[in-house]
Amino acid sequence: MLFVLIILLIWSARLCFSTYWDAKNGRLERNYQMGIKTRWTIASDETWEYVHRKYAFVFLGSGVLVALMPVDVLVGMIAARDISTMSMIWWWMLLALAVILVAWLVICGIIANRDAKKHYLESQA
């Protein structure tokens, strides 16, 4: 079962890196599935592109954190010498990475939202 977790985490990291690349290069079109979605970014294509080019690093940081997760699981499996389990310390490390990821997204999201609001209101004036 841990192999499935590793595959899902690798796929998720790849998705984060792909989103980073698209956002950085201005190819992430406005949508409701991925990206920094706030009232201000959804309201304007210009604000959407501005915020995603400026804050593309959020997706890169998320990708790095998510990419560390399957490494943690794999090392935990190797340390336990069992492909179906890992010791508790590795689960705690996985939880710590998840908490750091959520904190990263919340903090960056708040900052990006403020910037998006400022940019949107300035562009409408």
N, C-alpha and C positions, 0 to 999 in steps of 0.2 A: 504494500500500500504506500510505503514511503517513496517508491519509484514514481508513482502517479503524482504525488506531491511535488517531487523534484521536476517532473516534466511540466506540470502546471505553473510552477514558479519560474522556470526558464522561459516558457511561453509568455508569461506576464512581464518579465524583464524585457524580452524582445519587443513587446508591445509598447512599453514605456520608452525604449530607445527609438523605436520607429516614430512614435508621437513627437519625441524631442526633435528628431531630424525634420519631420514635416513642419513643425511649429517654427523651428529656427529658419527654415528656408521659405516660409510664407505659403506652404502648400496645405496647411490644415484649414480646410474650409469650415465656416460656421456650421455647427451641428449640435444635436442634443445628446450625443453619445460620449464623446471624448473631448477633452480640453478643459480650459478654465471657463466654466459656465457661471456667469453672474448676470444680474439684471442688465448691467451695462454692456457686457460683451455680446450678449444675445441681441441687444437692441441695435447694434451697428456693426456692419462689416469692417469698417475702418478701425473701430475700437477693438474688435475681435483680433484683427491682424496685428495691431500695435501691441496688445497685451501678450499675445502668443509669441511674437518675435522677442519681446523684451524678457518674458518669463519662461522661455523654453528650458532654461536650466532646471526648472522645477521637475520636468519630466526626466531629465538626465539624472538628477539626484535620486528621484524615485526609482529609476532603472538600476542605479548602483545599489541602493538598499535592497531592492527585490532580488537582484543578482547575487547578493550575499546570502540570501535565505537558502537556496538549494545547496550552496557550499556548506552551510551550517548543517543541513540535514545529512548530506553525504559524509561529512567528517564525523557526525554523530553516529551514523551507521557503521563507519569503519572503526570508530573507537569502541563501539559495543560489540563488534565482530558479529553482527546480525543484520540481515537485510530487512527485517520487519520491525525493528525497534531501535531506539536510541536512549541513552541515559538522560535523566531529568535535566542536567545542566544544559544540554543542547536544546531542549524544549524551552528552557528559560531564555537562552540566547536568541532563539527564534522569536519568542514573545517580545524581547527587548528590541529586536530589529523592527517588528511590527509596530510597536509603540513609537519608536523613532520615526518611522515612515508616516504614521498618522500625525504626529506633532509637526513634521516637516510640511505636510500637505496643508494642515490647518494654518500654520504661521504664514506660509507663502501665499495661501489662498486669501487670507485677510489683507495682506500687503497688496497683492495683485488686484483685489476688489477695489481698494481705495484708489489705486492708480487708474484702474479702468473707469471709475466714477469721475475722477478728475479729468481724464482725457475725453470722455464722452461729453461732459458738460462744457468743456472748452470748445469742442468741435461743434456743438450746437449753438454756441453764442455768436 
